[in-house]
Amino acid sequence: MSIFSLSGKTVLITGGNGYLGTAVVRGLAEHGATVAVADLDVRDHGHERVHAIACDVSDSASIRRAFRQASGLGGRIDVLINCATYGAATGRRGPSSACPTRIGSKAWTVR
């Protein structure tokens, strides 16, 4: 087994459709991980171990749904990677200053 093997691991990555996220997703899948890509837009990454999940990181109910769906792929989530942005200062929802301060501490609390 390779020292870099992620075989049997489930990874949830938010923002996996962006420039950086796409490269991360590809690398994870190539090293054996089952990858759940949580992003606003669902798209095919062209890999059998990559699964798209619709998720809006500004909505805690959407985040909880994404966690449940990703957990269902391998029974648990072994790795969480955040490549998502909240508006990225010029995105669809406005400036990042519009993001509630508590989103970092509360929205990622999964129940």
Secondary structure, DSSP 8 states (H G I E B T S, - for coil): --TT--TT-EEEEETTTSHHHHHHHHHHHHTT-EEEEEESS----S-TTEEEEE--TT-HHHHHHHHHHHHHHHSS--EEEE---SGGGTSTT--GGGS-TTIIIIIT---
